[in-house]
Amino acid sequence: SLRGSWRLRSANGSLSLRAEVPGCVHTALLARGLIQDPYYRFNDVMYRWISLDNWTYSRTFRTPFEVRKWQKVNLVFDGVDTVAQILLNNVTLGRTDNMFNRYSFDITSVIQEVNFVEVRFLSAVSYAAEQSRCHKAHSIPPACPPPVQKGECHVNFIRKEQCSFSWDWGPSFPTQGIWKDVRIEAYNHYHLIYFSIIPFFVKSAQQWYLEVESIFDVVSSKPVAGLVTVNIPKLQTQQTFSVKLQPGEGSIVLLVNINKSAAVEAWWPNGHGKQTGYNMTTTFMMEAGLQIEKFSKVYFRTVELVQEPIPGSPGLSFYFRINGRPIFIKGSNWIPADSFQDRVTYDTLRLLLKSAADANMNALRVWGGGVYEQDEFYDICDEIGIMIWQDFMFACALYPTNQSYLESIRAEVSHQVRRLKSHPSIILWSGNNENEAAIASNWFSIPYPDIGIYIKDYVTLYVKNIREIVLSEDKSRPFVASSPTNGLESVQEGWLSRDPYDTHYGDTHFYDYSSDCWNWTVYPKTRFASEYGFQSWPSFSTIEKVSSPEDWSYKSNFSLHRQHHEGGNIQMLQEIGHHFKLPQSPNPVKQFKDTIYLTQVMQAQCVKTETEFYRFSQSEIINGEGHTMGALYWQLNDIWQAPSWASLEYGGKWKLLHYFAQNFFAPLLPVAYEDKGMLHIYGVSDLHEDHKLTLRVIVHAWSSLEPVCTLAKEDVAVKAQSAVPIYTESISDLLGRCRNCTRKSCFITFCLVGEDGLRSPMNYYFLSSLKDAVGLEKTHLSASVSQQDNIYIFALQTTAIAPFVTLDVGSIKGRFSDNGFLMTEKKKMVVFYPWEPTSVEELESSLILTSLLDIV
């Protein structure tokens, strides 16, 4: 490997410094103290010069082996970001123009005992502009991002992380660098380049088999013969094959039958079973005594995307069956965890993915404007049961289809599919993000007579190229051309449907920032909700790290600068205003903190309402709509410290939304909604068995910790993996039975309780806006902290009912067992799980307790 220390210099030579590989120019400058934190205040704009310059990485290395002993020597780059000329000993080996590709250069005739390697980068910004200028055929919109994003133009002309030129939740940092491993490979006879394993289940024979594919480079002039043995001890499976490798690059595919008498445990998504994997050894014993041993984990699972007619409804279903079982998809959308990929460590990924699993998620969509994630990302998902909807890296734009661009994309797609297809976590390949919708809804105002050219480009790129490669490389998973899409209906309509947002087909994206988000009737009763959400601000402790005191106001230049979504800060206040009083504190910092808190309460409450609507719609069809089988809110994680749709802040801190997700994605949940004065409660279950449960409904007055009245409905049947109505009553009847209750003075909480400690989270339903609530009084909240092994217990006390009680321990890394809750009893225990060592004293001195009544 050539990882480690390289030299980095700017084009005019004014800057020369040491740089780590893997890495990029920005992090190298930061490590040497030549720039401040790029995320600090306005540095994203101040440091634009870095990405406008051209930079060169170079280093000298000794060849660690006798050069003449080897038939072939390659210089291999797993990732170059992005446009570069590669030289070894002043000989140009070739050029790179695709961040997502793997580049291998034959250096057999160039390598010496001591070598000088150079990677001469070209500014991605100027390259993209130049490519756009040279594209004479027809314009490829959009040219530039909206001004509010402070970004760079023509990102669709470069095969690079699309959001690195800015997005509506992220900064513009068009990096340059060697972002993955770089190494020398030397071999005689033959070399294994890719190795993959895909499981298949033959229903008729009730048997599993594996398709084991090995792609080789054979350098000898005649075929190389030998034996390949595949061994899975735990499944008493061992098979030996005789193979012959032809000269050049080629693949061999072995079909391995799993011993029928072995009990194969399938891989299941989080919440549905174990993530069992088996150790497998593949031994290549080739002539001339050359042996390669490959150790892998193999998982058994099947996936189907079911699109078929639904009785009583036009259109088609759209849901996933895993191992023959329909699974309701619960989760979020993943964006890059940092603008600088070399800062995304295994620990970063593990923390974020574990937080998804801890919030009862079973899936994430790797969104098409970022990067194909690192191997470790998918390894962790395999291990903890997070299913992945994998987009190809195209988003919110049209793309050129000239020959060289298509060739680069074909190489990218086949490399990524080969690299990733062994992962059971990946359940779908999707061609792009929102590009079908962009053409169908004509986002870019293309004159009607010209639209045909763009449709042809679209089909060329996603169908004739990407889809063709995916289908030839991987027959084990479904492919859709876009998201949102009408699935098979889009295919019928020539891959571009008239309305990709049609609720009767496929998946939908839905955003509405002007309606009242507590009103479930504004949400589409869709087959599958793959994107929806609301913004909030990250906590003050997160903002504080990248700002200075003059920035701490909602209307400061900094607050406007960080908001990359047009009108976003105002939209949040409007959404808060529907149900809460806006902060009026005379102290600007207090007002800022109060506003941050309310944006998080509002976001959590909005996404809760919408997600619960999708969950209770899974088993019913109303006016031809329903059978919703997926809810992936936008978005899981943040790329920097700024207002966004995320539920995890940059650094991993849980926003209130993430705590709410823990409940609204719970495997067992009662959900309430109101329709024409009637209160309906549904029992939603992801459990595999039917249960007889007790529904407890409690009516509370805002003015008292004593419940006004309690109702227990026993023997409620909650069916496995469905959503069924379990309670209906008119609200006026319910209040009539509970003395002196009005909509404004009372609210309802409810939960499901069963045998063996089975219980749902406590849910609630507000009968009026909280700004109109009568009887709410200022409470005195207190907490004491104690330590138990390596967790901390917070014992909370309140003197009155407290809505949205929030514990915040600033920058201390960790998460609470619950947060943002409605406190209806005097006492409550909350557990803190630290992610790094802390102490009772530290937690006590950092703790800030807030409830709705602390907002002035």
C-alpha positions, 0 to 999 in steps of 0.5 A: 500500500502507498497509504501514508505521507505524500507531498502536496503542492498548489499549482503555482508552488506557493504552498507545499506541505505534507499530506496523508493518503487517503485524504484530500486537500482541505483536510491536509491544509487543516492538519498543517494549521494552514486553514481553520475548521472549514465548517467554522462560520463562513469558511465554506465561502472563504475557502472557495479558493482551495477547490478553484486551484489545481493541486498535485500529490506526489511521493517517492517509494522503494519497490519492496520486491525484485521487479524483474521477478514479476510478470505484471505490476499494477498501480491501483487506485480504489478512489481518485477524487476526481480529475487527475493525470497519473504519472510514474517516473515522469511517464503518464500512465493515464487519466481519471475523471470518475470519483466512483471508479477503480483505476488500475494502471499497468506499470510493469515496464515503468517501475524501478527500484526507486520511484516517483509517483505524481497525481496531478489534479485539475479543479473539479469546478473548472473541469465541470464548467469546461465539460459543459462548455464543450457539450454543444448538442443541447443544454443539460440543466440545471446549470447552477444551484439556487443562490441560497446554496452558495454552490458551484455550477455544472455538477452533472458534468462530472462523475463526483459526489453531486452534493459536494458542489452544495445542496439544500442541507450542505455546503460546497466543498468540491474536494480534490484528493486520493480518497481511498487506498492506493497500492502496488500489485505484483503477480505472476500467472494470475490474480483475483480482482473481484470475488462475490457470493450471491445466494439463491433459493430454489422453491421447488427443490427447497434448497439454497445454492450460491453463485460464487463469482471470481474475476481474474486477470491471467497474465500467462500466455496459455490457460491456467488450470486448477481446482477450486474448493468451497467450504462452509463447515457449519453447513457441512458443505464442501464442493470442489470444481476443476476450472480453467482460466483463459489469458486476459481478464475473465470470470468463472462462476461456480454454483455451490449447492448447500447440503440439504440436511444442514439447517440454514438460518436466514438473514433477517432485517432488524426486528424480524430475526437474526442476522446469521452469517456463515464463514466460508473459505474458497481455496484456489489451487492452480497449477505451478502450486499457486494457491489463493485462499479467500475468507468470506462471510456468506448470508442467506436471504431472498428479496422480492419487490412485489408489484401486483394488482390489489383488490378494490384498488386501481394500480399495483402494490409496491412492497418488499418480501424478505425470505418470503415474508412481507416486511414494512420498511421503517427508516430514513435516508442516508447522506454523506456523513462529512464533506471530507470522506477521509474523516468518515471513520468506521466509528463514525459509521458504526455510531450513526448506523447503530443509532438507526437500529436503536430507533427501531429502523430496519432500512436506509436509502443510500441517496443518489447525490452522495457516494457509494458508501465504504465497504465497512458501511455495508458490513455494519448493515449486514451485521445489524440488519439494516436493509439498504435501498441503494441509489446510483449516484445521480440526483435532481438533474439531467445528465449528458450521454456522450460516448466518453461519459457513458463509458465512464459510467459503465465502468463505475456501475459494473465496479460498484455492483461487483464490489457490493452485490455480496451484501445481504443488506442491499435489497434494491438498486435504484437508477437515480434520485428524482430524475424521472420526476424532473422530466415528468414535472418539467422542473427545468422548463424545457420547451415542449418540442425538445422534451423528446431529446431528454427522454431519449437521454434518460432511457439511454443512461438509466435503462440501456446502460445502467439497468443492462449492467445491473441485470447482467451482474446481479440477478438476485435483486430488483432494479427500479430506474428512479425514485419516486417512480411508478415501478412497472407502470413507469416501465409500461409508459416507456420508463417515464410515467406521466405522474411519478407521484401517483399514489397507486403505484411505486414510491412517492416523495412528499414535502409540504411546508405550508399546511398544518403538519398535524393534519393527517389528511394532507399526506398522500396515502401512498404505496411507499413513502421513500422521502418526506420530512421537515427541517429543524435546527441542531442543538445549541451545543452543536452550533456553538462549535462553529459560531461566535456569540454574535451569531447566536440569533435566529436572524443573524447573518450566520443563521441565514448563511447556514440555511441552504433551503430557500425560506427555510428559517421562516417556514419553520417558524410558520409551522411552529406557529400553527400549534405553539407560541413563538419565543419572545424572550428579550434576551437574544441568546435565550430566544435563539435557544428557545427557537432551536428547541421549538424547531426540534419539537415541531419537526419531531411532532410533524414527522411523527404524525406523518409516519404514524399515518403511513404505518396505520395505512398498511392494511387498508384501502380507502378510495382506492389508496393505501396498502402503504408498506414503507416509510423512509423519512428525509433524512437520517444524518447531517453533513455539517452543523446547520438546519436540516431535515436530519434526526441525527446532528453532525457528530451523532447527537440525537435530535428530538425527532430521533427519540420520537422515531424510537417510538413511532417505529416501535414494533408494537404501537397504538396510533390515534387520529381524528376524522369528523369528530371521531377518535380512531385508534389502530393497533400497528404491529410488526410482530410475527404473531397475533396478540390479545392485548389490553388497550389503556386509554387515559384522559388527562387534564393539563392542570393536574397530575391525577388522570381525569378518567381511565378506560381499559379495553381488554382482549383487543386483537392485534394481528401480526404485521398489520394495522387494525382499528381497535377503538372508535368513539366520538370525542364529545362522548369520550369527554362527556364521560370524563367530568368537565373536560373540554378539548382545550383543557384535556388530552389523551394518552394510550398504550397497549399492554400484553402478557410476558411484559409485552407493551407498546410505548405510551402514545398521545393525542392532543385535542387542541393546539398547545398554544390554546391549551387551558390549565397548563402551569409552569412546572418545577422540573428537577433531576438527580443523576446516579451511576450504575455500571457504565450507564447513568440514571436520571431521576426526574421529578415534576410538580405539574404536567410537562409537555416535551421534556428535554434533557440536554447534556451539551457536548457530552457524547451519548444518548438518553433512553427517552427524550422530548416526552410528555411527563404526566406523572410526578417521577420518571427514570431516564437512562443515559448511555455514554459514548465516551467516558464521563462522570456524574459530576460532569453530567450534573453540571452540563444538564439543561432541562427544558419543557414547553413551559420554559419557553417565554 
